[in-house]
Structures are given as C-alpha cells and as structure tokens.
Amino acid sequence: MGVKGGEGKQMISNTKGVKGGEGRQMISNTMGVKGGEGIAILSTMADWTCLPEVVLGKVLSYLEILDKFCISKTCRSWECAAFRPEAWANIFISGEKLLLQITCNMMCLDEMISEQTFSSELLFFVQKGSHLIKNLNVTFCRQFDIELFKQITSDCQNLTSLQLSIWSNTKEKLDMMIHDCVNNLFIKKKDIKVVRIYDVSSGAFPKKLSDQSPFFDGDVIPGLNVSKSKYPTIPFGASHAQHLKELWIVNSFKLHSLRNILYLVNLTELAINPQQLNHSLLVHLASNSLTDLFIVANENTREFYNEAINDIQWKDIRRNGPTLRVHCYFSCTHEWAEKDIIFKPSMPLASLVYRKNVWLRYPCFISDFMSAYCETLEEFVDYSLSELTYQQGYAKSFLSRMDNWVINIARNCQKLKWLTVKEPLSSASLILIACLNRNIRRFLVRDDMIIYTNDIPDDVFPDEVIRKTVSLFHETPEKLNEKMSEILNTRWRPLSRSNYFAILNNKYKKFK
C-alpha cells in the first residue's frame, strides 16, 4: 500500500467503527498516524483494498471532509475512490469540529509538516472535488472555514442545495461570509434549488458588499437604489426565480430586506422569523406556488411586540393561496409566543411544535385552539427543553391532569398524524386517544410518563364499545402495547427517555 513518503512519515487512516447491514459500511474518525514507531496497520485494512472503487466511494460518502482528505493520502486506489462522485454528493463541514480534527492530525504528523502546509493541501483537495458537490452544509467558526468555503464554491457547478450557519458573531467573519456567499456563489449559481441560511445576526449585508457587488445591478426591484438602502435586499432576484424552490432565512435578514423574495414565484417552501411576517409578501407568494410557510423562533430569535398579521389578512392570504400550510416552531419564551400575536383563527396551521420548558397558556388556549385549527392541524408536539411538566405529580385525578385537554386535541383534530406532549398520561387516556383518532401515525410516549390507571369519567367515552376496550387493556404494559398496535395499525411501544428525545431532536434539528 502506497504511503506519503519522507523519513518514515505516514498518513494512514485509523479506521474504527464499521457499520454493517444491508450492504452499507461506514468509516469514521480518520486520523494521521505517525510512522517509524512500529504502529501496526489495522488487520482489517487489507480487506478494504479488495473493494471495488465504486463501493469505496460510497463508503467515503459518510466521512467528514478531513477524513476524506486523510483517506486519499493512504494509497492510489483510495485516492481515486475519494474523488468518486458519490463520495462528494453530500458534504457537511462543521468549523468547530474541523478545528479539533486538524489539531489532532497535526499532533500525529511529523513536526516538519506545518499547519500551513497541511491546510494548503486540504484546500487543494477540496477545490479538486468541489465540482462534484450536490448538497453542502457549512457551519462557520473561524477564518479558515471561510477560506475552505471559497475553495468549495470556486467550481461547484453541480450544487443544488446549500445550508449556511455561523457560530461566531464577530463582524469581520460575518461580513466575509456574506460577501463570499453573494460574490462566489449566488451570482454564478442561478439554478440552485434549496438555500438555508441561519443566524446571520447582523441582519443586513455589510456596506462594502452593497457598494461593490455587481449582483445588485439590474436584478432588484426597478427604481430602488439598493446601494444607498439602509437594509440591502437578500441575495436573490429574478434570475433565481426559475429554480429556487426552498428558502430558509431564519435569524438572517431584517424585515425591510425581504422585498426580493417577491421575485421567487416558484418558491414552494419558505422559513422566516415571526417578525418577518408580511401580509403583502405572503399574498403574493401564496397566489403563485408557496405551499409551506415555516414560522421559526429559536433561542437566537430577537424579541418583538408588534401585531404580525391580523385575522382578516390571514383570510386574504388563504383566499389567494388555498393550499398554503403554516408550521410554527417555538423554542423560546418571548412574550409574543404566549399571546395571540401569532395565532389567528384563520391561519392555516398544519403543525405546532413547542420546545419550551412550560407553555403557560396551554390549558386556557386549548378550547380556542381546537375550534380554530381542527380542520388543518396535522402535528402537535409539545416537549420540554428541561423535561419539566405543567403539573408535577402522578397521583392527580383525571380532571386535574392534562389528559382531558390532550383527548380533546385527538377528538377534534382528525387530520392529526404526529402527537406528543410532555405531560404524564394514563394508560386509559392513551387507548382512548387512539380510538378517537385512527389517523395518528406517530404517537410518541415515554415509558416513564405512563400512569397505569383508568379514572376517566363515563361521560367522556363516546360509546360503550370504546369504554369496554379501555377497561380491558389499560392495566399492564403488555396489554397496552398490544391494543395500541392493533388500533393504530402499526407496531407501537413506549419509548425510553433517550430514544424519545433522540427521535424528536433529529426530526426538528433543522429548526435550531
């Protein structure tokens, strides 16, 4: 096996953790190994040399960018596999993790190899494979991340999906990131389909960008002097309208800078902050192609106290876009999240995800909530950041627990498919919820949040058959699992605490 020469220096990948099953294998945590000290190459490495190049390329697709780089240095066959198209289809770069990886690799290499040389070779490697990238996800953390991004976007002719987020809020790094995004990518990439930008907290382009970038010439609303505008527009115009389908600008741009979104008449999915809601913008987009509007407020979202869109305006939006669905994700405790500033009866709410410690208005809001959204709600998820419940104690009676409110949600919202709450529920309530709504496909319940009891009043049951069903199957976990699986027509089991949060955190990670 060929290695990089020079006084016994080696750059051999230290592979560990091969995931088997269904023909899929994964290598992770590649590290440079210092030679000349009798370090043995893993015995399994010989097996990898026999794999076809196309299979190796598929294996390498699971690796971080630095792991790909180190793998390519081991031998000629692995270098060829590292530049297979499948190895570069999806690229994820986390600046914080990359810094740690580079530091570890430098500690394993000969002292004569400087960090500058190592970084230069990595940049060349990235530039060589950039034309193969289809989906790119970058988290900026430091200066080198920006250089890496420049190399990636220098020849990214196949790029269709881009996600950018910034970890550091220093103005210099922020300005460079936005400047590179516009000048190196969006000017030449008119056919990009998906763009997600998070936490660009300055809220507007730097002045040097609006003064220097040729992008703004003739590609904004006619008659508007963008270069002198206090809030320059977002970097999309009429030239992007044909291809751009999904746009996420969470915590990224101020309200005044959204005017260029009017050009995106083929946009099907838009994610913005609550303070970016605009009646005219939504009427225009919904009347063209917009079908899914995500209103996102996470821990980095700024506060606001203005009325967003009133009920009459929501009726107007629905009239122009009858297929529009609204999805709300809140994981903060801002005042507007506890009042009726966002929620209006005519808003076509399809999903509501509350990832807060406590939703204070939950009980008194439920009755209005049910009457307004029973025809549109498909997802109701309320889980806590710190696992706090609304009312502590499992020994409360039915009427003093949240069971009654959750049962009403299932009874009234017949389109509901996803359901979970942070409250402990009785086993009888779980069966009744499943009986009342057969459309629920994912009913997530923690095994330590089930009270095996039946204290539901008789007047809650719709008929005698359901009451008897609850009475027969509420007593033990085995009976409960059997009946819930039968009713929901899928294998149902309560989840462990770790699995419960893993499922939810994975499903909603795109909102963070």
C-alpha positions as CSV (number, residue, x, y, z in Angstrom):
1,M,0.0,0.0,0.0
2,G,1.5,3.3,-1.0
3,V,2.0,6.0,1.6
4,K,3.2,9.5,1.7
5,G,7.0,9.3,1.9
6,G,9.6,11.3,3.7
7,E,11.6,9.8,6.6
8,G,9.0,7.3,7.6
9,K,6.2,9.8,7.7
10,Q,2.8,8.2,7.1
11,M,-0.7,9.4,6.8
12,I,-2.6,6.2,7.5
13,S,-6.3,6.4,8.3
14,N,-7.1,4.9,11.7
15,T,-10.5,3.5,10.8
16,K,-12.8,2.4,13.5
17,G,-16.5,1.6,13.8
18,V,-17.6,-0.1,10.6
19,K,-21.4,-0.1,10.3
20,G,-22.7,-3.3,8.7
21,G,-26.0,-4.4,7.4
22,E,-27.8,-4.0,4.1
23,G,-24.6,-3.7,2.2
24,R,-23.7,-0.3,3.9
25,Q,-20.5,0.3,5.6
26,M,-19.1,3.3,7.3
27,I,-15.6,4.5,8.2
28,S,-15.2,7.3,10.7
29,N,-12.7,9.3,12.8
30,T,-9.8,9.1,10.3
31,M,-6.5,10.3,11.9
32,G,-3.0,10.7,10.7
33,V,-0.6,8.1,12.1
34,K,3.0,8.9,12.8
35,G,5.2,6.2,11.3
36,G,8.6,4.8,12.4
37,E,7.3,3.6,15.8
38,G,6.1,0.2,14.9
39,I,2.5,1.1,14.8
40,A,0.7,-1.7,13.1
41,I,-1.8,-1.1,10.4
42,L,-5.2,-2.5,11.3
43,S,-5.6,-6.0,10.1
44,T,-9.0,-5.2,8.5
45,M,-7.4,-2.7,6.1
46,A,-6.3,-5.5,3.8
47,D,-10.0,-6.3,3.3
48,W,-10.8,-2.8,2.2
49,T,-8.2,-2.9,-0.6
50,C,-10.2,-5.6,-2.3
51,L,-13.4,-3.5,-2.5
52,P,-14.4,-2.1,-5.9
53,E,-13.8,1.6,-6.3
54,V,-17.5,2.4,-6.6
55,V,-18.1,0.7,-3.2
56,L,-15.2,2.6,-1.6
57,G,-16.7,5.8,-2.9
58,K,-20.0,5.0,-1.3
59,V,-18.2,4.2,2.0
60,L,-16.3,7.5,1.9
61,S,-19.6,9.4,1.4
62,Y,-20.2,9.0,5.1
63,L,-17.0,10.7,6.2
64,E,-16.3,14.3,7.2
65,I,-14.3,16.4,4.7
66,L,-11.0,16.0,6.7
67,D,-11.5,12.2,6.9
68,K,-11.8,12.1,3.1
69,F,-8.6,14.1,2.8
70,C,-6.6,11.7,5.1
71,I,-8.1,8.6,3.4
72,S,-6.9,9.9,0.0
73,K,-3.3,10.0,1.2
74,T,-3.1,6.3,2.1
75,C,-2.7,4.8,-1.4
76,R,-3.5,5.5,-5.0
77,S,-6.7,3.3,-5.1
78,W,-8.1,5.1,-2.1
79,E,-7.2,8.4,-3.6
80,C,-9.2,7.5,-6.7
81,A,-12.1,6.4,-4.6
82,A,-12.0,9.7,-2.6
83,F,-12.9,11.5,-5.8
84,R,-15.8,9.3,-6.9
85,P,-19.0,11.4,-7.4
86,E,-20.9,9.5,-4.7
87,A,-18.2,10.4,-2.2
88,W,-18.9,14.2,-2.7
89,A,-22.6,14.3,-3.2
90,N,-23.3,15.4,0.4
91,I,-20.7,17.5,2.2
92,F,-21.0,18.6,5.9
93,I,-18.4,20.9,7.3
94,S,-18.6,22.0,11.0
95,G,-16.0,24.6,11.7
96,E,-15.7,23.8,15.3
97,K,-15.3,20.1,14.7
98,L,-12.9,20.7,11.9
99,L,-10.6,22.8,14.1
100,L,-10.4,19.9,16.6
101,Q,-9.7,17.4,13.8
102,I,-6.9,19.4,12.3
103,T,-5.3,19.9,15.7
104,C,-5.4,16.1,16.3
105,N,-4.0,15.3,12.9
106,M,-1.2,17.9,13.4
107,M,-0.2,16.2,16.7
108,C,0.1,12.9,14.8
109,L,2.2,14.2,11.9
110,D,5.9,14.9,11.8
111,E,6.9,18.2,13.2
112,M,8.3,19.3,9.8
113,I,4.8,19.4,8.4
114,S,3.4,22.8,9.4
115,E,-0.2,23.6,9.9
116,Q,0.0,26.0,6.9
117,T,1.2,23.2,4.6
118,F,-1.5,20.8,5.9
119,S,-4.2,23.5,5.4
120,S,-2.9,24.3,1.9
121,E,-3.1,20.6,0.9
122,L,-6.6,20.3,2.4
123,L,-7.7,23.4,0.4
124,F,-6.3,22.0,-2.8
125,F,-8.1,18.7,-2.1
126,V,-11.4,20.4,-1.5
127,Q,-11.0,22.5,-4.7
128,K,-10.3,19.4,-6.7
129,G,-13.6,17.8,-5.6
130,S,-15.8,20.8,-5.4
131,H,-17.4,20.3,-8.8
132,L,-18.9,17.0,-7.6
133,I,-20.8,18.5,-4.6
134,K,-24.6,18.5,-4.8
135,N,-25.6,19.2,-1.1
136,L,-23.4,21.5,1.0
137,N,-23.8,22.2,4.7
138,V,-21.3,24.6,6.3
139,T,-21.1,25.9,9.9
140,F,-18.6,28.9,10.1
141,C,-16.5,29.2,13.1
142,R,-13.2,30.8,12.2
143,Q,-11.1,32.3,9.4
144,F,-10.1,29.0,7.8
145,D,-13.7,28.0,7.4
146,I,-14.2,30.9,5.1
147,E,-11.2,30.0,3.0
148,L,-12.5,26.5,2.8
149,F,-15.9,27.7,1.7
150,K,-14.2,29.8,-1.0
151,Q,-12.5,26.8,-2.4
152,I,-15.6,24.7,-2.3
153,T,-17.7,27.3,-4.2
154,S,-15.0,28.0,-6.7
155,D,-16.2,25.3,-9.1
156,C,-19.5,24.0,-7.7
157,Q,-21.4,23.6,-10.9
158,N,-23.5,20.7,-9.6
159,L,-24.5,22.3,-6.3
160,T,-28.3,22.2,-5.8
161,S,-28.7,22.6,-2.0
162,L,-26.9,24.9,0.4
163,Q,-27.1,25.4,4.1
164,L,-25.0,28.0,5.9
165,S,-24.9,28.9,9.6
166,I,-22.5,31.0,11.6
167,W,-21.1,30.0,15.0
168,S,-19.1,33.1,15.7
169,N,-20.8,36.5,15.6
170,T,-17.7,38.7,15.1
171,K,-18.4,41.3,12.4
172,E,-15.3,40.6,10.3
173,K,-16.2,36.9,9.9
174,L,-19.8,37.7,9.3
175,D,-19.1,40.2,6.6
176,M,-16.7,37.9,4.9
177,M,-19.2,35.0,4.9
178,I,-22.0,37.1,3.4
179,H,-19.6,38.6,0.9
180,D,-18.4,35.2,-0.2
181,C,-21.9,33.8,-0.4
182,V,-23.0,36.5,-2.8
183,N,-19.9,37.0,-4.9
184,N,-18.7,33.5,-5.2
185,L,-21.9,31.6,-5.4
186,F,-25.2,33.3,-5.9
187,I,-24.0,35.5,-8.8
188,K,-22.9,32.5,-10.9
189,K,-25.3,29.9,-9.5
190,K,-28.8,30.7,-10.8
191,D,-30.1,27.1,-10.8
192,I,-29.7,26.4,-7.0
193,K,-32.9,24.8,-5.7
194,V,-32.6,24.9,-1.9
195,V,-31.0,27.6,0.3
196,R,-31.0,27.6,4.1
197,I,-29.2,30.4,6.0
198,Y,-29.2,30.6,9.8
199,D,-28.2,33.1,12.4
200,V,-26.6,35.8,10.3
201,S,-27.2,38.0,13.3
202,S,-26.1,41.4,11.9
203,G,-29.3,41.3,9.9
204,A,-28.1,43.0,6.7
205,F,-25.3,43.0,4.2
206,P,-22.1,44.9,5.0
207,K,-21.8,48.3,3.3
208,K,-18.8,47.2,1.2
209,L,-21.0,44.5,-0.4
210,S,-23.8,46.8,-1.4
211,D,-21.3,49.2,-2.8
212,Q,-19.1,46.8,-4.7
213,S,-21.1,43.7,-5.7
214,P,-22.2,43.7,-9.3
215,F,-25.1,41.4,-8.3
216,F,-27.4,44.2,-7.4
217,D,-27.1,45.9,-10.9
218,G,-30.4,45.4,-12.7
219,D,-31.5,42.4,-10.6
220,V,-33.7,44.2,-8.0
221,I,-37.0,46.0,-7.9
222,P,-36.8,48.7,-10.6
223,G,-36.4,52.3,-9.3
224,L,-35.0,51.2,-6.0
225,N,-31.5,52.4,-5.2
226,V,-30.1,49.4,-3.3
227,S,-26.6,50.7,-2.8
228,K,-27.9,53.5,-0.6
229,S,-30.5,51.5,1.2
230,K,-30.1,51.0,4.9
231,Y,-31.3,47.4,4.6
232,P,-30.0,45.9,1.3
233,T,-32.0,43.1,-0.2
234,I,-31.3,39.4,0.3
235,P,-29.1,38.0,-2.5
236,F,-31.8,36.6,-4.8
237,G,-33.6,38.2,-7.7
238,A,-35.5,37.5,-10.9
239,S,-32.6,35.3,-12.2
240,H,-33.2,32.8,-9.4
241,A,-36.9,32.6,-9.7
242,Q,-37.0,29.7,-12.1
243,H,-35.1,27.2,-10.0
244,L,-35.2,28.2,-6.3
245,K,-37.8,26.1,-4.5
246,E,-37.0,26.2,-0.8
247,L,-35.6,29.2,1.1
248,W,-34.8,29.3,4.8
249,I,-33.6,32.7,6.2
250,V,-34.0,32.1,9.9
251,N,-32.4,34.9,12.0
252,S,-30.7,36.1,8.9
253,F,-32.3,39.3,7.4
254,K,-34.4,42.1,8.7
255,L,-38.0,42.7,7.6
256,H,-37.0,45.5,5.2
257,S,-34.6,43.3,3.3
258,L,-37.2,40.7,2.1
259,R,-38.5,42.6,-0.9
260,N,-36.5,40.5,-3.4
261,I,-38.4,37.4,-2.3
262,L,-41.3,38.7,-4.4
263,Y,-39.4,37.5,-7.5
264,L,-39.3,33.9,-6.3
265,V,-42.6,33.0,-7.9
266,N,-41.8,29.2,-7.9
267,L,-40.9,29.1,-4.2
268,T,-42.8,26.2,-2.5
269,E,-41.2,26.4,1.0
270,L,-40.2,29.5,3.0
271,A,-38.9,29.7,6.6
272,I,-38.7,33.0,8.3
273,N,-38.9,34.5,11.8
274,P,-42.2,35.8,13.3
275,Q,-41.1,39.4,12.9
276,Q,-40.6,38.9,9.2
277,L,-44.2,38.0,8.6
278,N,-45.6,40.3,5.9
279,H,-49.2,40.3,4.5
280,S,-48.4,41.5,1.0
281,L,-45.4,39.2,0.7
282,L,-47.4,36.1,1.7
283,V,-50.4,37.0,-0.5
284,H,-48.1,37.3,-3.5
285,L,-46.1,34.1,-2.8
286,A,-49.2,32.0,-1.9
287,S,-51.0,33.1,-5.0
288,N,-48.1,31.7,-7.1
289,S,-46.5,28.5,-5.7
290,L,-45.9,28.8,-1.9
291,T,-47.4,25.8,-0.1
292,D,-45.4,25.6,3.2
293,L,-44.6,28.5,5.4
294,F,-42.4,27.9,8.5
295,I,-42.5,30.4,11.3
296,V,-39.4,29.7,13.4
297,A,-38.4,31.2,16.7
298,N,-35.4,29.6,18.4
299,E,-33.1,30.8,21.1
300,N,-31.3,33.3,18.8
301,T,-34.5,35.0,17.6
302,R,-34.9,38.6,18.6
303,E,-37.9,39.8,20.5
304,F,-40.7,41.8,19.0
305,Y,-44.1,43.0,20.3
306,N,-45.9,44.1,17.1
307,E,-49.0,42.5,15.7
308,A,-47.8,40.3,12.9
309,I,-50.8,39.5,10.6
310,N,-54.4,40.0,11.8
311,D,-57.2,37.6,11.1
312,I,-58.7,39.5,8.2
313,Q,-55.3,39.4,6.5
314,W,-54.9,35.7,7.1
315,K,-58.3,35.2,5.4
316,D,-57.0,37.2,2.4
317,I,-53.8,35.0,2.3
318,R,-55.9,31.8,2.3
319,R,-58.2,33.1,-0.4
320,N,-55.2,33.7,-2.6
321,G,-53.4,30.5,-1.6
322,P,-55.9,27.8,-0.6
323,T,-53.2,25.2,-0.4
324,L,-50.9,27.1,2.0
325,R,-49.9,25.3,5.2
326,V,-48.3,27.1,8.2
327,H,-45.9,25.4,10.5
328,C,-44.8,27.0,13.8
329,Y,-41.7,26.0,15.7
330,F,-41.1,27.8,19.0
331,S,-38.3,27.1,21.5
332,C,-38.1,30.4,23.3
333,T,-40.1,32.3,25.9
334,H,-40.7,35.6,24.2
335,E,-43.9,37.4,25.1
336,W,-45.5,37.1,21.6
337,A,-45.2,33.3,21.9
338,E,-47.6,33.4,25.0
339,K,-50.1,35.8,23.5
340,D,-52.4,35.7,20.4
341,I,-49.9,37.8,18.3
342,I,-49.0,34.9,16.0
343,F,-52.0,32.6,16.3
344,K,-55.1,33.8,14.5
345,P,-58.3,31.7,13.8
346,S,-57.9,32.0,10.1
347,M,-54.2,30.9,10.0
348,P,-54.0,27.5,8.2
349,L,-52.0,26.0,11.0
350,A,-50.7,22.5,10.0
351,S,-48.2,21.9,12.7
352,L,-47.3,23.4,16.1
353,V,-44.1,22.4,17.8
354,Y,-43.4,23.8,21.2
355,R,-39.9,23.1,22.5
356,K,-40.1,25.2,25.7
357,N,-39.9,24.4,29.4
358,V,-43.5,25.4,30.0
359,W,-46.2,26.7,27.7
360,L,-48.0,28.9,30.3
361,R,-51.2,29.4,28.4
362,Y,-51.7,25.8,27.3
363,P,-54.9,24.9,29.3
364,C,-56.8,28.1,28.6
365,F,-55.7,28.2,25.0
366,I,-56.8,24.6,24.0
367,S,-60.5,25.3,23.5
368,D,-59.9,28.2,21.1
369,F,-57.1,26.3,19.5
370,M,-59.3,23.3,18.8
371,S,-62.1,25.3,17.3
372,A,-59.8,27.3,15.0
373,Y,-57.5,24.6,13.7
374,C,-59.4,21.3,13.9
375,E,-59.6,21.2,10.0
376,T,-55.9,21.9,9.4
377,L,-53.8,20.6,12.3
378,E,-51.6,17.6,11.4
379,E,-48.9,17.8,14.0
380,F,-49.0,18.8,17.7
381,V,-45.7,18.4,19.5
382,D,-45.0,19.8,23.0
383,Y,-41.8,18.7,24.6
384,S,-39.6,20.4,27.1
385,L,-36.1,21.5,26.9
386,S,-35.6,20.5,30.5
387,E,-38.3,17.8,30.8
388,L,-40.4,20.0,33.1
389,T,-44.1,19.2,33.1
390,Y,-47.0,21.6,33.6
391,Q,-48.2,19.9,36.8
392,Q,-46.0,17.7,38.9
393,G,-47.2,14.5,40.5
394,Y,-48.7,11.4,39.0
395,A,-51.4,10.8,41.6
396,K,-53.8,13.5,40.4
397,S,-57.3,12.7,39.3
398,F,-58.3,12.8,35.7
399,L,-59.9,16.3,35.8
400,S,-56.8,17.8,37.4
401,R,-54.4,16.3,34.8
402,M,-53.8,17.3,31.2
403,D,-55.3,14.1,29.9
404,N,-58.6,15.8,29.2
405,W,-57.0,18.5,27.0
406,V,-55.0,16.0,25.0
407,I,-58.0,13.8,24.5
408,N,-59.8,16.9,23.1
409,I,-57.0,17.5,20.6
410,A,-57.2,14.0,19.3
411,R,-61.0,14.0,19.2
412,N,-61.3,17.3,17.3
413,C,-58.3,17.3,15.0
414,Q,-59.0,14.3,12.8
415,K,-56.1,15.1,10.4
416,L,-53.6,14.8,13.3
417,K,-50.7,12.5,12.4
418,W,-47.9,13.4,14.9
419,L,-48.7,13.8,18.6
420,T,-46.7,14.0,21.8
421,V,-46.9,16.0,25.0
422,K,-44.6,16.5,27.9
423,E,-47.3,15.6,30.4
424,P,-47.7,12.1,32.1
425,L,-50.8,10.4,30.6
426,S,-52.8,7.5,31.9
427,S,-52.9,4.2,30.0
428,A,-56.6,4.6,29.7
429,S,-56.2,8.0,28.1
430,L,-53.7,6.6,25.5
431,I,-56.1,3.9,24.4
432,L,-59.0,6.4,24.2
433,I,-56.9,8.9,22.1
434,A,-56.0,6.0,19.7
435,C,-59.7,5.0,19.4
436,L,-60.9,8.6,18.8
437,N,-58.3,9.3,16.1
438,R,-57.3,6.4,13.8
439,N,-55.2,8.8,11.6
440,I,-52.4,9.2,14.1
441,R,-49.3,7.5,12.8
442,R,-46.7,8.7,15.3
443,F,-47.9,8.8,18.9
444,L,-44.7,9.3,20.9
445,V,-45.0,8.5,24.6
446,R,-42.1,8.0,27.1
447,D,-42.4,4.8,29.1
448,D,-41.7,6.7,32.4
449,M,-44.6,9.0,31.7
450,I,-47.5,6.5,31.7
451,I,-49.8,6.1,34.6
452,Y,-51.4,2.6,34.5
453,T,-54.9,3.6,35.7
454,N,-58.4,4.2,34.4
455,D,-60.1,7.1,36.1
456,I,-61.7,8.6,33.0
457,P,-65.4,9.6,33.8
458,D,-68.0,7.6,31.9
459,D,-69.4,10.8,30.1
460,V,-66.0,11.2,28.3
461,F,-66.5,7.9,26.3
462,P,-68.3,8.3,23.0
463,D,-69.8,4.8,23.2
464,E,-69.9,1.6,25.3
465,V,-67.5,-0.3,23.0
466,I,-64.7,2.1,23.5
467,R,-65.3,2.2,27.3
468,K,-65.0,-1.6,27.5
469,T,-61.9,-1.6,25.3
470,V,-60.2,0.9,27.6
471,S,-61.3,-1.1,30.7
472,L,-59.8,-4.4,29.3
473,F,-56.4,-3.2,28.1
474,H,-55.3,-0.4,30.4
475,E,-53.8,-2.5,33.3
476,T,-50.4,-3.7,32.1
477,P,-47.8,-2.6,29.6
478,E,-48.2,-5.8,27.6
479,K,-51.9,-5.3,27.1
480,L,-51.5,-1.6,26.4
481,N,-48.9,-2.3,23.7
482,E,-50.9,-5.0,22.1
483,K,-54.1,-2.9,21.9
484,M,-52.4,0.3,20.8
485,S,-50.6,-1.6,18.0
486,E,-53.9,-3.0,16.9
487,I,-55.8,0.3,16.9
488,L,-53.1,2.4,15.2
489,N,-52.3,-0.5,12.7
490,T,-48.6,-0.2,13.4
491,R,-46.1,-1.6,16.0
492,W,-46.5,0.7,19.0
493,R,-44.2,0.7,22.0
494,P,-43.5,3.4,24.7
495,L,-40.1,4.9,24.2
496,S,-37.2,5.1,26.6
497,R,-36.2,8.6,27.6
498,S,-33.1,8.6,25.4
499,N,-34.9,7.3,22.3
500,Y,-37.8,9.7,22.8
501,F,-35.5,12.8,22.8
502,A,-33.3,11.3,20.0
503,I,-36.3,11.0,17.7
504,L,-37.6,14.5,18.4
505,N,-34.3,16.2,18.3
506,N,-33.4,14.5,15.0
507,K,-36.8,15.4,13.4
508,Y,-36.6,19.1,14.4
509,K,-32.8,19.7,14.2
510,K,-33.3,21.8,11.0
511,F,-35.0,24.5,13.1
512,K,-32.1,25.0,15.5
